[in-house]
């Protein structure tokens, strides 16, 4: 799964054990695992300036409405990261549980990756995966070598 790809999962499994509908963004993939961040359209206590919001109560990256076909203002939550098995994601895509929504531009994807690496909540392993998959912001392709 390419960095910057946004997916909709009708059965996303949250860290608290609950499941539900959720958009998520791929930050990087390596050795069969994708590091992703969930999104929210709830603005509570979050800034509305485009991009990295490290000083908000919860670290996030803000995308205004219509960025990458998003129908609402969207905050990518960078205070919680998920490691998803690529084989399970592929199965969920084939069964229609997970659907591709759009791909962020290379420039936005790289800004998001850089912002995620500033988070105090990213693990060393997750940081390594994201670093392996950094997108060239000046490229016309979002697929890095990783």
N, C-alpha and C positions, 0 to 999 in steps of 0.2 A: 504494500500500500504506500502510495507516494505521499511525502510530506505536503501539507496544505490541502489534502483531500478532505472534504466535509461529507459526513455520512449521517443518515438518520437511522437509528436503531429502535425498533418497536419494543425491544426487550433488553434494554441496557441494564447490566448488573452493577449497582452502585456499591461503594465500599461499606455502607451500613447494612448490606444484605438485601435491600429493597431492589425491585426491578421496575422499569417503566420506560416510556418513550423519551429519547434524548438524542440531540445532535451532538456529534463529537468530531474533533479535528485531529488528523494524524500529524504528529510532530517528527516522527522518524520510525524506521523499521530496520531490524537486524536480527539475524539468526532465528527467524520464525516468530518474532515478537514485534508488535507495533506499540509504540508509546503514544498515547492519545490524551487529549484534554476534552472534557465535556464543556458544553456551552450553557448559557442562560440568557433569557430576555428580561429577567428581573433586574431592575436598575438599583435596587436598594444599596445606598452608600457607595455607588461606583461612579467614577468619572465618565464624562461623555466627550472627552477629547480623543480623537482617533489614536489608536495604537496602545503602546505599553503603559499600564497603570500600576507601577510597583508600589506607589504610596497609598493606594486604596486599602481599605480594611483587609480585603482579600486580593492578592496579586491577580491581575487579569489583563487581557488584551481586548480593547474595544473595537468593534466593527460596526459602522453605521448601517442603517437599513439600506438594502439593495446592494450591499457588498456581496459579491459572489452569489447573487440571487436570493440572499436572505431577506425574508419578509418583515423582519423586525430588527431593531437595534439589538446587537448581540455582543455579549461579553464571553470571551473564552477564559474559563476558570483555570488559572495557573497556580492554584493553591492545592490542587489535587490532580494527580496523574494516574493513568491506568495503563497496565501492560496487558494487551490483548493478543492472544495466540492467532497468528495469521491463518492457520488452518481452520479455526473455529469461525473467524470472520468470513472466510471464503464460503464455508457451509451456510452461514447466515445470509450471505448475499445470494447464493443460489436458491435458497428457500424463500427469499423475499422478506426476511426479517430485518435485514440491513440494506439500505438503498443509498447509492451515491447521489449527492445533491449537487456538488460543484467542486471546483478546484480554485483555491486562492491563487493570485498571481505570484510569480517567483519573488517579487519584491516584498509583498505582504507576508508570504510564507517565511522568508528569511527574518523579517522584523519580528514575527511571532516566535520563531525558533530562538532568536537572540533574547527576547523577553522571557521566554520559558527558562532559559539558562540562568537568569537572574533570580529566579524563585528560590526561596529558602526551603521549599517543600519538594524539590526535585531530588531524587536519590542519585547516588553516584552512577549506578547502572543505567538509569534513565538518561542522565546527562551524557553518558558515553554514546548511547544510541542516537540521541539528537545530534551530538557533535559529529558522528559518522555520516549523518545525512543532511548536513547543512546545504541549503539551496543557494546557488549563485543568483543574487538578486538582479543581475544584468542579463541573465540568460532568458531565452524565450521558451525554455523547457523547465518544468518543475521537478523533473526526475533527476535527483543527484546520484552520484556513484556511491552506493552504500550497500 
